[in-house]
Each structure stands twice: as structure tokens, then as C-alpha cells.
């Protein structure tokens, strides 16, 4: 049996996300086998992104699942 941990690609990028409620979220997103951060928004059908090590007004170090419909813009920080 194949070990799934060996096939999961981790390729993190630092980003800032502006949400529709005006929040700015600074964190890391795993782009996996994608070429760019934008590929997660244009080439996947998953309605959520997962942001880790998030810093925002309510604290830091959190993991957030963010609905793409509530994102105004995303800025890569790398």
C-alpha cells in the first residue's frame, strides 16, 4: 500500500487576503503541485482555501478555512 504522506506535496507561499468584511489576513497557503498562487483560485473547484499561521486582529498562529466567495483580493508576499 502506498503511503499518502509521501505523495502529498507541500509548497507554501506567504499571502495577504482581504475579505469582504474588511479583514486583512496574513498567512501561508499550500500551493502543492500548482505553479502559482492564482492557480488555486482559477484551476480548482474547491470553494475554500486553507490559510495557516494566520495573523489578524483576533490573534496569530491560527488555521482558517476561507470561502473564496468572500475574498476581495489576494497578494502574494514572496
DSSP file (Angstrom, degrees, kcal/mol; ACC not computed):
  #  RESIDUE AA STRUCTURE BP1 BP2  ACC     N-H-->O    O-->H-N    N-H-->O    O-->H-N    TCO  KAPPA ALPHA  PHI   PSI    X-CA   Y-CA   Z-CA
    1    1 A X              0   0    0      0, 0.0     2,-0.3     0, 0.0     0, 0.0   0.000 360.0 360.0 360.0 137.0    0.0    0.0    0.0
    2    2 A X        -     0   0    0      1,-0.1     2,-0.7     2,-0.0     3,-0.0  -0.550 360.0-123.8 -77.6 135.6    1.3    3.5   -0.9
    3    3 A X    >>  -     0   0    0     -2,-0.3     3,-1.3     1,-0.2     4,-0.5  -0.717  15.2-155.2 -81.3 115.4    2.0    5.9    1.9
    4    4 A X  H >> S+     0   0    0     -2,-0.7     4,-1.1     1,-0.3     3,-0.8   0.753  88.7  68.4 -65.6 -25.2   -0.1    9.0    1.2
    5    5 A X  H 34 S+     0   0    0      1,-0.2    -1,-0.3     2,-0.2     3,-0.2   0.819  97.9  53.1 -63.6 -28.6    2.3   11.2    3.3
    6    6 A X  H <4 S+     0   0    0     -3,-1.3    -1,-0.2     1,-0.2    -2,-0.2   0.708 109.7  47.3 -78.5 -19.9    5.0   10.6    0.6
    7    7 A X  H << S+     0   0    0     -3,-0.8     2,-0.5    -4,-0.5    -1,-0.2   0.582  86.3  98.7 -98.5 -10.9    2.7   11.8   -2.2
    8    8 A X     <  -     0   0    0     -4,-1.1     2,-0.5    -3,-0.2    24,-0.0  -0.676  66.8-144.9 -81.5 121.8    1.4   15.0   -0.6
    9    9 A X        -     0   0    0     -2,-0.5     2,-0.6     2,-0.1    24,-0.1  -0.751   9.4-161.1 -92.9 128.5    3.3   18.0   -1.9
   10   10 A X        +     0   0    0     -2,-0.5     2,-0.3    22,-0.1    20,-0.1  -0.940  24.5 153.8-111.0 115.3    3.9   20.9    0.4
   11   11 A X        -     0   0    0     -2,-0.6    20,-2.9     2,-0.0    21,-0.4  -0.783  24.8-164.6-141.0  91.9    4.9   24.1   -1.2
   12   12 A X  E     -A   30   0A   0     -2,-0.3     2,-0.4    18,-0.2    18,-0.2  -0.529   8.0-171.8 -87.7 145.5    3.9   27.1    1.0
   13   13 A X  E     -A   29   0A   0     16,-2.3    16,-2.6    -2,-0.2     2,-0.4  -0.989  24.5-123.0-130.6 141.4    3.6   30.7   -0.1
   14   14 A X  E     +A   28   0A   0     -2,-0.4    63,-3.5    14,-0.2    64,-0.5  -0.698  41.7 167.9 -82.4 133.7    3.1   33.8    2.1
   15   15 A X  E     -AB  27  76A   0     12,-2.8    12,-2.4    -2,-0.4     2,-0.4  -0.948  33.9-136.5-141.8 161.3    0.0   35.8    1.2
   16   16 A X  E     -AB  26  75A   0     59,-2.1    59,-2.7    -2,-0.3     2,-0.5  -0.986  22.4-161.9-115.5 133.5   -2.3   38.6    2.4
   17   17 A X  E     -AB  25  74A   0      8,-2.8     8,-2.8    -2,-0.4     2,-0.6  -0.965   6.6-158.0-117.7 129.3   -6.0   38.0    1.9
   18   18 A X  E     -AB  24  73A   0     55,-2.7    54,-3.2    -2,-0.5    55,-1.3  -0.938  18.6-156.7-103.5 122.2   -8.6   40.9    2.0
   19   19 A X  E >   - B   0  71A   0      4,-2.4     3,-2.2    -2,-0.6    52,-0.2  -0.535  30.0-105.4 -98.6 165.9  -12.1   39.5    2.9
   20   20 A X  T 3  S+     0   0    0     50,-2.6    51,-0.1     1,-0.3    -1,-0.1   0.681 118.9  59.9 -64.8 -18.5  -15.4   41.1    2.1
   21   21 A X  T 3  S-     0   0    0     49,-0.3    -1,-0.3     2,-0.1    50,-0.1   0.397 123.0-103.3 -89.1   4.4  -15.9   42.1    5.8
   22   22 A X  S <  S+     0   0    0     -3,-2.2     2,-0.2     1,-0.3    -2,-0.1   0.444  72.6 144.6  93.1   1.4  -12.7   44.2    5.5
   23   23 A X        -     0   0    0     33,-0.0    -4,-2.4    -5,-0.0     2,-0.5  -0.479  39.8-148.4 -75.4 142.8  -10.3   41.9    7.4
   24   24 A X  E     -A   18   0A   0     -6,-0.2     2,-0.5    -2,-0.2    33,-0.3  -0.966  15.7-168.3-108.2 123.2   -6.7   41.6    6.3
   25   25 A X  E     -A   17   0A   0     -8,-2.8    -8,-2.8    -2,-0.5     2,-0.5  -0.957   6.1-164.8-117.2 123.6   -5.3   38.1    6.9
   26   26 A X  E     +AC  16  55A   0     29,-2.2    29,-2.9    -2,-0.5     2,-0.3  -0.929  37.8 109.6-106.9 126.0   -1.6   37.4    6.7
   27   27 A X  E     -A   15   0A   0    -12,-2.4   -12,-2.8    -2,-0.5     2,-0.4  -0.918  60.5 -74.5-169.4-166.1   -0.7   33.7    6.4
   28   28 A X  E     -AC  14  52A   0     24,-2.8    24,-2.9    -2,-0.3     2,-0.4  -0.906  30.2-165.7-116.7 140.9    0.7   30.8    4.4
   29   29 A X  E     -AC  13  51A   0    -16,-2.6   -16,-2.3    -2,-0.4     2,-0.7  -0.981  20.4-130.5-125.5 139.3   -1.1   28.8    1.7
   30   30 A X  E     -A   12   0A   0     20,-0.5   -18,-0.2    -2,-0.4    20,-0.1  -0.791  20.1-177.8 -89.5 114.5    0.0   25.5    0.3
   31   31 A X    >   -     0   0    0    -20,-2.9     3,-2.4    -2,-0.7    -1,-0.2   0.575  19.6-174.0 -87.2  -8.6    0.0   25.6   -3.5
   32   32 A X  T 3   -     0   0    0    -21,-0.4    -1,-0.2     1,-0.3   -22,-0.1  -0.294  67.8  -9.6  57.8-122.9    1.0   22.0   -3.7
   33   33 A X  T 3  S+     0   0    0    -24,-0.1    -1,-0.3    -3,-0.1     2,-0.1   0.304 108.8 113.2 -93.0   9.5    1.8   21.0   -7.3
   34   34 A X    <   -     0   0    0     -3,-2.4    -3,-0.1     1,-0.1     3,-0.1  -0.388  65.8-136.4 -77.2 159.7    0.4   24.3   -8.7
   35   35 A X  S    S+     0   0    0      1,-0.1     2,-0.3    -2,-0.1    -1,-0.1   0.849  80.3  13.7 -81.5 -38.5    2.6   26.8  -10.4
   36   36 A X  S >  S-     0   0    0     -5,-0.1     3,-0.7     1,-0.1     4,-0.5  -0.884  72.9-111.4-138.6 162.9    1.2   29.9   -8.8
   37   37 A X  T >  S+     0   0    0     -2,-0.3     3,-1.6     1,-0.2     4,-0.5   0.895 115.7  61.7 -60.1 -40.7   -1.0   31.1   -6.0
   38   38 A X  T >> S+     0   0    0      1,-0.3     4,-1.6     2,-0.2     3,-1.2   0.761  88.9  70.5 -61.4 -24.7   -3.6   32.3   -8.6
   39   39 A X  H <> S+     0   0    0     -3,-0.7     4,-2.5     1,-0.3    -1,-0.3   0.808  89.6  62.0 -62.2 -28.9   -3.9   28.6   -9.8
   40   40 A X  H <4 S+     0   0    0     -3,-1.6    -1,-0.3    -4,-0.5    -2,-0.2   0.758 111.0  39.1 -67.3 -22.9   -5.7   27.8   -6.5
   41   41 A X  H <4 S+     0   0    0     -3,-1.2    -2,-0.2    -4,-0.5    -1,-0.2   0.721 127.6  30.0 -97.0 -25.6   -8.4   30.3   -7.5
   42   42 A X  H  < S+     0   0    0     -4,-1.6    -3,-0.2     1,-0.1    -2,-0.2   0.682 122.5  41.1-109.0 -22.6   -8.7   29.6  -11.2
   43   43 A X  S  < S+     0   0    0     -4,-2.5     2,-0.3    -5,-0.3    -3,-0.1   0.239 103.0  67.7-117.0  13.5   -7.8   25.9  -11.6
   44   44 A X        -     0   0    0     -5,-0.1     0, 0.0    -4,-0.1     0, 0.0  -0.968  59.2-152.7-130.7 150.8   -9.5   24.3   -8.7
   45   45 A X        +     0   0    0     -2,-0.3     2,-0.2     2,-0.0    -1,-0.1   0.491  58.2 118.8 -98.4  -5.1  -13.2   23.8   -7.9
   46   46 A X        -     0   0    0      1,-0.2    -2,-0.1    -6,-0.1    22,-0.1  -0.447  58.8-146.8 -62.8 128.0  -12.9   23.7   -4.2
   47   47 A X  S    S+     0   0    0     -2,-0.2    21,-3.1    20,-0.1    22,-0.4   0.532  75.2  61.0 -76.7  -3.9  -14.9   26.6   -2.7
   48   48 A X  E     - D   0  67A   0     19,-0.3     2,-0.3    20,-0.1    19,-0.2  -0.889  61.8-155.5-123.4 152.1  -12.4   27.1    0.2
   49   49 A X  E     - D   0  66A   0     17,-2.2    17,-2.7    -2,-0.3     2,-0.6  -0.897  19.5-134.1-114.1 155.2   -8.8   27.9    0.7
   50   50 A X  E     - D   0  65A   0     -2,-0.3   -20,-0.5    15,-0.2     2,-0.5  -0.950  19.3-169.7-112.3 121.7   -6.8   26.9    3.8
   51   51 A X  E     -CD  29  64A   0     13,-3.0    13,-3.0    -2,-0.6     3,-0.3  -0.943   7.1-168.3-112.2 126.7   -4.7   29.5    5.3
   52   52 A X  E     +C   28   0A   0    -24,-2.9   -24,-2.8    -2,-0.5    11,-0.2  -0.722  63.8  25.1-114.8 165.5   -2.2   28.5    8.1
   53   53 A X  E    S-     0   0A   0      8,-0.3    -1,-0.2    -2,-0.2     2,-0.2   0.890  86.0-172.9  50.0  45.0   -0.1   30.5   10.6
   54   54 A X  E     - D   0  62A   0      8,-2.6     8,-1.2    -3,-0.3     7,-1.0  -0.455  17.8-164.0 -76.4 135.8   -2.6   33.3   10.2
   55   55 A X  E     +CD  26  60A   0    -29,-2.9   -29,-2.2     5,-0.3     2,-0.3  -0.985  29.7 131.5-116.1 127.8   -2.1   36.7   11.8
   56   56 A X  E >  S- D   0  59A   0      3,-2.5     3,-2.1    -2,-0.5   -31,-0.1  -0.916  71.1 -70.2-159.1-176.2   -5.0   39.1   12.1
   57   57 A X  T 3  S+     0   0    0      1,-0.3     3,-0.1    -2,-0.3   -32,-0.0   0.729 125.6  54.3 -59.1 -25.0   -6.7   41.3   14.7
   58   58 A X  T 3  S-     0   0    0      1,-0.3     2,-0.3     0, 0.0    -1,-0.3   0.370 122.8 -73.0 -93.0   4.8   -8.0   38.3   16.7
   59   59 A X  E <   -D   56   0A   0     -3,-2.1    -3,-2.5     3,-0.0     2,-0.3  -0.882  48.4 -90.9 138.7-169.5   -4.6   36.6   17.2
   60   60 A X  E    S+D   55   0A   0     -2,-0.3    -5,-0.3    -5,-0.2    -6,-0.1  -0.936  83.7  46.2-142.6 164.6   -2.0   34.7   15.4
   61   61 A X  E    S+     0   0A   0     -7,-1.0    -8,-0.3    -2,-0.3    -6,-0.1   0.578  77.1 136.8  82.0  10.8   -1.0   31.1   14.6
   62   62 A X  E     -D   54   0A   0     -8,-1.2    -8,-2.6   -10,-0.1     2,-0.5  -0.414  51.6-132.7 -88.3 164.1   -4.4   30.0   13.6
   63   63 A X  E     -     0   0A   0    -11,-0.2     2,-0.4   -10,-0.2   -11,-0.2  -0.982  27.8-170.7-113.0 126.8   -5.6   27.9   10.7
   64   64 A X  E     -D   51   0A   0    -13,-3.0   -13,-3.0    -2,-0.5     2,-0.6  -0.946  21.5-150.0-122.9 140.8   -8.6   29.3    8.7
   65   65 A X  E     -D   50   0A   0     -2,-0.4     2,-0.5   -15,-0.2   -15,-0.2  -0.949  26.6-164.8-102.1 117.4  -10.8   27.8    6.0
   66   66 A X  E     -D   49   0A   0    -17,-2.7   -17,-2.2    -2,-0.6     2,-0.4  -0.908  19.0-128.3-115.2 127.4  -11.9   30.8    3.9
   67   67 A X  E >   -D   48   0A   0     -2,-0.5     3,-2.1   -19,-0.2   -19,-0.3  -0.571  16.1-139.4 -70.5 126.5  -14.7   30.7    1.4
   68   68 A X  G >  S+     0   0    0    -21,-3.1     3,-1.5    -2,-0.4    -1,-0.2   0.772  99.5  67.6 -59.7 -26.9  -13.4   32.0   -1.9
   69   69 A X  G 3  S+     0   0    0    -22,-0.4    -1,-0.3     1,-0.3   -21,-0.1   0.665  98.9  52.1 -67.7 -14.9  -16.7   33.9   -2.4
   70   70 A X  G <  S+     0   0    0     -3,-2.1   -50,-2.6   -51,-0.0     2,-0.5   0.217  86.1 103.3-106.5  13.3  -15.7   36.2    0.5
   71   71 A X  E <   -B   19   0A   0     -3,-1.5   -52,-0.3   -52,-0.2     3,-0.1  -0.855  42.5-178.2-100.0 128.0  -12.3   37.1   -0.8
   72   72 A X  E     -     0   0A   0    -54,-3.2     2,-0.3    -2,-0.5   -53,-0.2   0.886  69.3 -19.6 -87.4 -48.0  -11.9   40.6   -2.3
   73   73 A X  E     -B   18   0A   0    -55,-1.3   -55,-2.7     2,-0.0    -1,-0.4  -0.985  52.3-146.7-156.1 163.0   -8.2   40.2   -3.3
   74   74 A X  E     -B   17   0A   0     -2,-0.3     2,-0.5   -57,-0.2   -57,-0.2  -0.999   9.2-163.4-133.4 135.3   -5.0   38.2   -2.5
   75   75 A X  E     -B   16   0A   0    -59,-2.7   -59,-2.1    -2,-0.4     2,-0.1  -0.971  17.1-136.2-121.3 117.8   -1.5   39.5   -2.6
   76   76 A X  E     -B   15   0A   0     -2,-0.5   -61,-0.3   -61,-0.2    -2,-0.0  -0.479  12.2-163.4 -66.6 141.9    1.5   37.0   -2.8
   77   77 A X              0   0    0    -63,-3.5   -62,-0.2    -2,-0.1    -1,-0.1   0.406 360.0 360.0-108.4   0.0    4.3   38.1   -0.4
   78   78 A X              0   0    0    -64,-0.5    -1,-0.1     0, 0.0   -63,-0.1   0.455 360.0 360.0 -85.5 360.0    7.2   36.0   -1.7
